[in-house]
Amino acid sequence: MKSLARFCNLALPLALSVQLFNVGTALADAPSDASGSSYGTSGEVSSTSSGFYSGKEDGWFWYKDPVQKSAKKTEPKPEQKATAAPPKNDAMSVTWLRKKLPELLDAAIDNPTHENVAAYLAAQRVVLDKAQRFQEEAQMVSLTEPLLDQTSRVPVTGYTKNAFMDTNYKAKEEAIKYLATNTGGLFVFVESTCQYCKAQALQANALARSYGFDLRYITVDGKGFSEVGNQPLVADNGIAQKLGIKIFPTTVFVAPPSSYLIVSQGMMSQADLKDRILMAAEHEHLLPQGLEPQVNPWDRGVLNTADTQHGATDDPAQLLKNVKEKLEPHYDGSQ
């Protein structure tokens, strides 16, 4: 009995403590108004026990964080359509044709099947068609861009070509006469045993008679021959060695006081001699300023080295402008 009474004395305070703890927990969990009172849904104090024991599955020491406001829901982004892959570069460009055409030709020659030969001819057809389209457009451009039209420099067809060649011939004749009368003469270096020297003497004598050149024969062995005629024959005094002449006959255009221009080494016709003399005279600027462009009309409208030292650009329109600006001075007679 004493043991039972002792147990009751211990159990009663413990039960009372548990009951008071449950009430306190219920009050703490109930919603509060501004005054701090706790109420149920009807406004009365709630007796619902939702405290310590109601969350026993969480464990004795479980602590719940305060509920956070849910983040604002974002609308899912619409799926972006996959962009189409860029088309493959399969252009039959000049670069591709330059590489592919020899390969197709080699394959067709090594193995001339219908397929291989046809493939080569197909690629060749593309080349020819591209060339035709280019030529057609080039003809149209030349109509609107006269500075780029080659026929404006040198006529190449019909009556205009004949007139051009006739004018050029007369200018050359005038220039040769000018050089023979006002500028210099000819030295022809010969050997008495050289058969070609004898043939060259006939051409040189005819040239001298036609245009009035002062002609002299320089003999390297001190001997002459009958083909020299009555032209002066002079023994070489070291000029041949000084000029580096080792082939005979050699014709030199001499423009005093110090110009020795080798115009031919070996036998050459009278017409060729005239062209060589004019070429040397033009190079040394021995012709009058007004006569030089007529002797070499092919030089009209041609850019010189200095013109090409600047003006390069990747812009087609600017390139055209740059070239035209450089060409214009070469069409007004100035070089």
C-alpha positions in Angstrom: 0.0 0.0 0.0 2.8 2.3 0.8 4.3 1.6 -2.5 0.9 2.3 -4.3 0.4 5.5 -2.4 4.0 6.5 -3.2 3.4 5.8 -6.9 0.2 7.9 -7.0 1.9 10.8 -5.3 4.5 10.7 -8.1 2.1 10.1 -11.0 -0.4 12.8 -10.2 2.0 15.8 -10.5 3.5 14.3 -13.6 0.0 13.9 -15.3 -0.9 17.4 -14.3 2.4 18.8 -15.8 1.7 17.0 -19.1 -1.8 18.4 -19.3 -0.7 21.9 -18.6 2.1 21.5 -21.3 -0.5 20.4 -23.9 -2.7 23.4 -23.2 0.2 25.8 -23.5 1.2 24.3 -26.7 -2.3 24.5 -28.2 -2.4 28.2 -27.3 0.9 28.8 -28.9 -0.1 27.2 -32.1 -3.5 28.9 -32.4 -3.7 32.0 -34.7 -3.5 35.4 -32.9 -5.2 38.7 -33.5 -3.7 42.1 -33.0 -4.3 41.8 -29.2 -2.4 38.6 -28.9 -5.6 36.4 -28.1 -5.8 33.0 -29.6 -9.0 31.9 -31.4 -10.4 29.0 -33.4 -12.4 29.4 -36.5 -15.5 30.5 -34.5 -13.8 33.1 -32.5 -13.6 30.9 -29.3 -10.5 29.6 -27.8 -9.6 26.5 -29.7 -9.3 23.3 -27.7 -7.8 21.4 -30.6 -4.5 19.9 -29.6 -2.1 20.5 -32.5 1.0 21.0 -30.5 3.8 18.9 -29.3 2.2 15.5 -29.6 0.5 16.2 -32.9 4.0 16.4 -34.5 5.4 13.4 -32.8 6.4 11.8 -36.0 8.9 14.7 -36.5 10.8 13.7 -33.5 11.3 15.4 -30.0 13.6 18.1 -31.1 12.2 18.9 -34.7 12.2 22.6 -35.5 10.2 23.9 -38.5 11.4 26.9 -40.3 8.8 29.6 -40.9 6.8 29.1 -44.1 8.3 31.3 -46.9 6.2 32.9 -49.6 6.3 30.8 -52.7 8.4 32.4 -55.5 6.5 33.9 -58.4 5.8 31.3 -61.0 7.5 32.1 -64.3 6.0 31.2 -67.5 8.0 28.6 -69.4 9.9 30.0 -72.3 8.5 28.9 -75.6 10.8 26.5 -77.4 12.9 28.2 -80.0 12.7 26.8 -83.4 16.0 25.3 -84.5 17.6 27.5 -87.1 18.2 25.8 -90.4 21.8 25.0 -91.2 23.4 27.3 -93.8 23.4 25.9 -97.3 26.6 24.2 -98.3 28.8 26.2 -100.6 28.6 24.3 -103.8 29.1 27.2 -106.2 30.9 26.3 -109.5 33.2 29.2 -109.0 36.4 29.9 -110.9 38.4 28.8 -107.9 36.6 25.5 -107.8 36.8 25.0 -111.6 40.6 25.8 -111.6 41.1 23.0 -109.1 38.5 20.5 -110.4 38.9 20.7 -114.2 42.4 19.2 -114.3 41.2 16.4 -111.9 38.3 15.6 -114.1 40.5 15.6 -117.2 43.0 13.3 -115.6 40.2 10.9 -114.5 38.6 11.0 -118.0 42.0 10.2 -119.7 43.0 7.5 -117.3 39.5 5.9 -117.3 37.5 7.2 -120.3 34.1 5.9 -119.2 30.9 7.7 -120.3 30.5 9.1 -116.8 34.1 10.4 -116.5 34.2 12.0 -119.9 30.8 13.5 -119.6 31.7 15.0 -116.2 34.8 16.7 -117.7 32.8 18.0 -120.7 30.2 19.3 -118.3 32.7 21.3 -116.3 34.3 22.5 -119.5 31.0 23.8 -120.6 30.6 25.8 -117.4 34.0 27.4 -118.1 33.0 28.3 -121.6 29.7 29.7 -120.6 31.3 31.8 -117.8 33.8 33.2 -120.4 31.0 34.1 -122.7 29.0 35.9 -120.0 32.2 37.8 -119.0 32.9 38.8 -122.6 29.3 40.1 -123.1 29.5 42.2 -119.9 33.0 43.4 -120.8 31.6 44.7 -124.2 28.9 46.6 -122.4 31.3 48.1 -119.9 33.6 49.3 -122.6 30.7 51.3 -124.1 30.1 53.2 -120.8 33.8 53.3 -119.6 35.9 54.5 -122.6 39.0 54.6 -120.5 38.8 50.9 -120.1 38.1 50.2 -123.8 41.3 49.0 -125.5 40.0 49.9 -128.9 40.1 53.6 -127.9 43.9 53.2 -127.5 44.7 51.1 -130.6 42.1 50.4 -133.4 42.1 46.7 -134.2 39.5 46.3 -136.9 38.6 47.3 -140.4 39.4 50.7 -141.9 40.4 52.2 -138.6 43.2 49.7 -138.2 44.6 50.4 -141.6 44.5 54.2 -141.0 46.2 53.6 -137.6 49.0 51.5 -139.1 49.6 54.0 -141.9 49.8 56.9 -139.5 52.3 55.0 -137.4 54.4 54.1 -140.4 54.7 57.7 -141.5 55.7 58.7 -137.9 58.4 56.1 -137.8 59.8 57.3 -141.1 59.9 60.9 -139.8 61.6 59.8 -136.6 64.3 57.8 -138.4 65.1 60.8 -140.6 65.2 63.0 -137.5 67.7 60.7 -135.8 69.9 60.4 -138.9 70.0 64.1 -139.4 70.1 65.5 -135.9 71.1 62.9 -133.4 73.8 60.4 -134.4 75.1 57.7 -136.7 75.8 53.9 -136.9 78.9 51.8 -136.2 78.9 48.3 -137.6 81.5 46.0 -136.0 82.7 43.4 -138.5 85.4 40.7 -139.2 86.8 40.3 -142.7 86.2 36.5 -142.5 82.6 36.8 -141.3 80.1 35.9 -144.1 77.2 37.3 -142.1 79.1 40.6 -141.8 79.2 40.9 -145.6 75.4 40.3 -145.8 74.8 42.9 -143.0 76.9 45.5 -144.8 74.5 45.4 -147.7 71.5 46.2 -145.4 73.4 48.9 -143.5 74.5 50.6 -146.7 70.9 50.7 -147.9 69.7 52.2 -144.6 72.3 54.9 -144.7 71.5 55.9 -148.2 67.7 56.0 -147.5 67.8 58.2 -144.4 71.2 59.9 -144.4 72.9 58.1 -141.5 76.6 58.6 -141.0 77.8 55.0 -141.3 81.2 53.6 -140.3 82.5 50.0 -140.2 84.8 49.0 -137.3 87.0 46.1 -138.3 88.3 44.1 -135.3 90.9 42.3 -137.4 92.0 45.4 -139.4 90.8 44.1 -142.7 87.9 44.9 -144.9 85.8 43.4 -147.7 84.2 44.6 -150.9 80.6 44.7 -149.5 81.7 47.7 -147.4 81.7 49.8 -150.6 82.8 53.3 -150.2 81.8 53.6 -146.6 84.6 54.5 -144.1 86.4 51.4 -142.7 88.1 52.0 -139.3 90.3 49.7 -137.3 89.0 48.9 -133.8 90.9 50.7 -131.1 89.4 48.9 -128.1 85.8 50.1 -128.4 84.5 46.5 -129.1 86.1 45.2 -125.9 84.8 48.2 -123.9 81.2 47.6 -125.1 81.5 43.8 -124.5 81.0 43.0 -128.2 81.8 39.4 -129.0 79.3 38.6 -131.8 79.7 39.9 -135.3 78.2 41.7 -137.0 77.0 44.1 -134.3 75.3 47.4 -135.0 75.5 50.3 -132.6 73.6 53.6 -132.7 76.0 56.3 -131.6 74.6 59.5 -130.1 77.4 61.9 -129.3 79.0 62.7 -127.0 78.8 59.5 -125.1 75.8 57.3 -125.9 76.5 53.9 -127.5 73.3 52.0 -127.9 73.7 48.4 -129.2 70.7 47.8 -131.5 71.5 44.4 -133.0 73.9 41.5 -132.5 74.0 39.3 -135.6 72.6 39.8 -139.0 69.3 41.8 -139.3 67.1 43.3 -142.0 66.8 47.0 -142.8 63.2 47.1 -141.4 64.3 45.4 -138.2 67.2 47.7 -137.8 64.9 50.7 -138.1 62.6 49.3 -135.3 65.6 48.6 -133.1 67.0 52.1 -133.6 63.7 53.7 -132.8 63.3 51.5 -129.7 66.7 52.6 -128.4 66.0 56.2 -129.1 62.7 56.1 -127.4 64.2 54.5 -124.3 66.8 57.3 -124.1 64.2 60.0 -124.9 66.2 61.1 -128.0 63.0 61.9 -130.0 61.0 65.2 -129.9 58.2 65.2 -127.3 55.5 65.5 -129.9 56.9 62.7 -132.1 57.5 60.0 -129.5 53.8 59.2 -128.9 53.3 58.8 -132.6 56.2 56.4 -133.0 54.8 54.2 -130.2 51.0 54.7 -130.0 50.7 51.5 -128.1 52.0 53.3 -125.1 49.0 55.6 -125.1 46.8 55.1 -122.1 49.2 52.7 -120.4 49.9 53.1 -116.6 53.5 53.4 -115.6 55.2 51.8 -112.6 54.6 54.8 -110.3 50.8 54.7 -111.1 50.6 51.2 -109.6 52.4 51.9 -106.3 49.1 52.9 -104.6 45.4 52.8 -105.1 44.6 49.1 -104.2 41.3 48.5 -102.5 38.7 45.8 -102.0 35.9 48.2 -102.9 35.0 47.6 -106.6 33.6 51.1 -107.0 36.6 52.8 -105.4 39.0 50.6 -107.5 37.3 51.8 -110.7 37.6 55.4 -109.6 41.3 55.0 -108.7 42.2 53.4 -112.0 40.3 56.0 -114.1 42.0 58.9 -112.2 45.4 57.3 -113.1 44.5 56.6 -116.7 43.2 60.1 -117.6 46.6 61.9 -117.7 47.9 59.2 -120.2 45.2 60.2 -122.7 45.9 63.9 -123.0 49.4 63.5 -124.5 51.3 63.8 -121.2 53.2 60.7 -119.9 
